[in-house]
Amino acid sequence: MAKGVKPRVKVPKSASAGEAITIKTLISHKMESGRRKDGDGNTIPRSIINRFTCAFNGTSILDVTLEPAISTNPYFQFEAVVPEAGEFHFTWYDDDGSVYETKKAVKVA
């Protein structure tokens, strides 16, 4: 598991039924390519976020495969329609097998 990884998500706390909302996500991650060396000349193992998913009430709304050229601290901004009150579930998958998750609830006003 990479050290210092912190997912952050910004989702409105409430929305009207059927409204499109803007969601912003950022995960703090160094994204090691596996090509750099440490101070002793040892190769630093590859560790990149290779997949990001977002689901709403168990229904997948976004599934992105990331390639090695992705930048450090990947940021995503996208829109999603909120049909009802529920919960967004965000998941980031790391090459080293680590999985980082966070959830955000949305109320329908």
Residue, then its C-alpha position, 0 to 999 in steps of 0.5 A: m500500500a502506498k503511503g500518504v494516499k488520501p482520496r478527496v471527493k466533493v459532492p453537493k449534500s442535496a439536489s433535486a430529483g433528476e438534477a445533474i450535479t458536478i462531482k469532483t474527486l482527487i486522490s493524493h498518490k505519488m504514482e511511481s512508474g517503476r523506473r525511478k531509483d531510490g538513494d541506494g540505487n534500488t528500483i522503486p516498485r511501480s505503484i499507480i492508480n490503474r482504475f477509478t469507479c463511481a457508483f450510485n446506490g449500487t449502479s455503476i455510473l463511471d468506470v475509468t481505466l488509467e494508463p501509466a502516463i496518468s499524472t500524480n494525484p489524479y483529478f476527475q470532474f464529471e456530472a451525474v444525474v441524481p434520480e433519488a436520495g442515495e450514496f455515491h461510492f468511489t473506488w480507486y485501484d492501485d497496481d500494488g493491490s491496494v483499494y481506496e474507497t470513500k462514500k458520499a450521501v446526497k439528499v433529494a430536496 
